């Protein structure tokens, strides 16, 4: 129970502090941006989790010539 409380506190602390420091309009924009970022993370997170093992496997192969072009681009970053 204390872990859950701590997790909620840490994820909401920014909103509590900023609600006291910013104007209502600015805080609304911040909340909107945080919500959009959270939704994007919920969409992109599972996709990344699905592709990551294969990307690691392909990037660690000895013969990188056979790797698809997108692996080479990702690896060169």
VENQUI-V668128 format. One record per residue. N is the residue number from 1. RES is the residue in one letter. SS is DSSP state (A for helix, B for strand, O for the rest). Layout:
n/res/ss
N/RES/SS
N/RES/SS
This chain:
n/res/ss
1/X/O
2/X/A
3/X/A
4/X/A
5/X/A
6/X/A
7/X/A
8/X/A
9/X/A
10/X/A
11/X/A
12/X/A
13/X/A
14/X/A
15/X/A
16/X/A
17/X/A
18/X/A
19/X/A
20/X/A
21/X/A
22/X/O
23/X/O
24/X/A
25/X/A
26/X/A
27/X/A
28/X/A
29/X/A
30/X/A
31/X/A
32/X/A
33/X/A
34/X/A
35/X/A
36/X/A
37/X/A
38/X/A
39/X/A
40/X/A
41/X/A
42/X/A
43/X/A
44/X/A
45/X/A
46/X/A
47/X/A
48/X/A
49/X/A
50/X/A
51/X/A
52/X/A
53/X/A
54/X/A
55/X/A
56/X/A
57/X/A
58/X/A
59/X/A
60/X/O
61/X/O
62/X/O
63/X/O
64/X/A
65/X/A
66/X/A
67/X/O
68/X/O
69/X/A
70/X/A
71/X/A
72/X/A
73/X/A
74/X/A
75/X/A
76/X/A
77/X/O
